[in-house]
Amino acid sequence: MAFITPDMTSAAVALTALAIVSLVALRGWRDWIQLKREELAAGQVAVTQDASVPHAGSRIEIADLKERLRKLEAIAAGVDL
């Protein structure tokens, strides 16, 4: 066992740690990719099923635009708000 030095031991520990970190990162990457695939698949199903129902944000934007239009029409007619 004269061939094993403290430098070799620390190098082996560092290599093992690097391998473990790399495997954990790869697993996280694969899980993240799978999550994104599932989100895309769920989004496509939701779009095909609920295409006629606007989102709440869209309704708020439409209401805001209607309010702006009403104000502009009042300004054009010379009415004070």
SVG drawing of the C-alpha trace seen along z (x, -y; Angstrom):
<svg xmlns="http://www.w3.org/2000/svg" viewBox="-71 -70 76 72">
<polyline fill="none" stroke="black" stroke-width="0.4" points="0.0,0.0 2.9,-2.3 1.4,-3.6 -1.5,-5.3 -0.5,-8.8 -2.6,-11.6 -2.7,-13.4 -4.2,-10.3 -6.7,-10.0 -7.9,-13.6 -7.9,-13.3 -10.1,-10.2 -12.5,-11.9 -12.7,-14.9 -13.4,-12.8 -16.1,-10.9 -17.7,-14.1 -17.6,-15.5 -19.3,-12.3 -22.0,-12.5 -22.7,-16.2 -22.8,-15.5 -25.2,-12.7 -27.5,-14.8 -27.4,-17.7 -28.2,-15.3 -31.1,-13.9 -32.4,-17.4 -32.1,-18.4 -34.0,-15.3 -36.8,-15.9 -37.0,-19.6 -37.3,-18.6 -40.0,-16.1 -41.9,-18.7 -41.7,-21.1 -43.0,-18.4 -45.9,-17.7 -46.7,-21.5 -46.7,-21.8 -48.9,-18.7 -51.3,-20.0 -51.4,-23.5 -52.3,-22.0 -55.2,-20.0 -56.5,-23.1 -56.4,-25.2 -58.3,-22.7 -61.0,-22.2 -61.5,-25.8 -60.9,-27.8 -64.2,-29.6 -63.8,-30.7 -61.5,-33.7 -59.1,-33.9 -59.8,-36.2 -56.9,-38.4 -58.4,-38.8 -61.7,-39.8 -60.0,-42.5 -58.1,-43.8 -61.3,-44.0 -63.1,-45.8 -60.2,-48.3 -60.3,-48.9 -64.1,-49.5 -63.6,-52.0 -60.9,-53.8 -63.2,-53.9 -66.0,-55.3 -63.8,-58.0 -62.5,-58.9 -66.0,-59.0 -67.0,-61.4 -63.9,-63.6 -64.8,-63.6 -68.4,-64.6 -67.2,-67.4 -68.6,-65.9 -66.7,-66.5 -66.2,-63.3"/>
</svg>
